[in-house]
Amino acid sequence: MSTLPNLKPREVAKILSNAGFVEDTASGSHRIFKNPVKGNYTAVSFHPGTIPQNTLRAIIKQSGMSVDEFISFGKKKN
């Protein structure tokens, strides 16, 4: 299992965007992202600071990606 970096919500949103997700809706401090190709949804809570590791793992699991895939999308430049 790969080690996850400490990421802020904006960084996670950028990674999801690089992976093909688009922001679908927002509810309070949460933004819901949808992958139009696969149909998966995942929610990201936009609070100050970094996202807890277990929460980040849950976001990755909901996205349908492996940890390594998620990290690789974080290395892409847009």
C-alpha positions as CSV (number, residue, x, y, z in Angstrom):
1,M,0.0,0.0,0.0
2,S,1.4,3.4,-1.0
3,T,1.9,6.2,1.4
4,L,-0.4,9.1,0.9
5,P,0.8,12.6,0.8
6,N,-0.8,15.2,3.1
7,L,-3.2,17.0,0.7
8,K,-5.5,20.0,1.0
9,P,-9.1,19.9,-0.4
10,R,-8.1,22.1,-3.4
11,E,-5.3,19.6,-4.2
12,V,-7.6,16.7,-4.1
13,A,-10.1,18.5,-6.3
14,K,-7.3,19.2,-8.8
15,I,-6.3,15.5,-8.8
16,L,-9.9,14.4,-9.4
17,S,-10.2,16.9,-12.2
18,N,-7.0,15.5,-13.8
19,A,-8.6,12.1,-13.5
20,G,-11.7,13.2,-15.5
21,F,-14.1,14.1,-12.6
22,V,-16.2,17.3,-12.8
23,E,-17.8,19.1,-10.0
24,D,-21.4,18.0,-10.0
25,T,-23.0,19.8,-7.0
26,A,-22.1,21.5,-3.8
27,S,-23.8,21.2,-0.4
28,G,-22.5,23.3,2.4
29,S,-18.8,22.7,2.7
30,H,-18.9,19.6,0.6
31,R,-18.4,19.4,-3.2
32,I,-19.6,16.4,-5.1
33,F,-17.5,15.2,-8.0
34,K,-18.7,12.9,-10.8
35,N,-16.8,10.9,-13.4
36,P,-19.0,11.2,-16.5
37,V,-17.4,8.1,-18.1
38,K,-17.6,5.7,-15.1
39,G,-20.5,7.3,-13.3
40,N,-18.8,7.3,-9.9
41,Y,-19.4,10.0,-7.4
42,T,-17.1,11.2,-4.5
43,A,-17.5,14.0,-2.0
44,V,-14.7,16.3,-0.8
45,S,-15.1,18.3,2.3
46,F,-13.6,21.8,1.9
47,H,-12.3,22.7,5.4
48,P,-9.1,24.4,6.3
49,G,-6.0,22.3,6.6
50,T,-5.2,18.9,5.2
51,I,-7.6,16.0,4.7
52,P,-7.2,13.2,7.2
53,Q,-5.5,10.1,5.8
54,N,-8.6,7.8,6.4
55,T,-10.9,10.3,4.7
56,L,-8.5,10.6,1.8
57,R,-8.4,6.8,1.4
58,A,-12.3,6.8,1.4
59,I,-12.3,9.5,-1.3
60,I,-9.9,7.4,-3.4
61,K,-12.0,4.3,-2.9
62,Q,-15.2,6.1,-3.9
63,S,-13.4,7.4,-7.1
64,G,-12.7,3.8,-8.2
65,M,-9.0,4.4,-8.4
66,S,-6.1,2.8,-6.7
67,V,-3.8,4.8,-4.4
68,D,-1.1,4.6,-7.0
69,E,-3.4,5.9,-9.8
70,F,-4.6,8.7,-7.6
71,I,-1.0,9.8,-6.8
72,S,-0.1,9.6,-10.5
73,F,-2.9,12.0,-11.4
74,G,-1.5,14.4,-8.8
75,K,1.8,14.5,-10.7
76,K,0.2,15.6,-13.9
77,K,0.5,19.3,-14.8
78,N,-2.5,21.2,-16.1
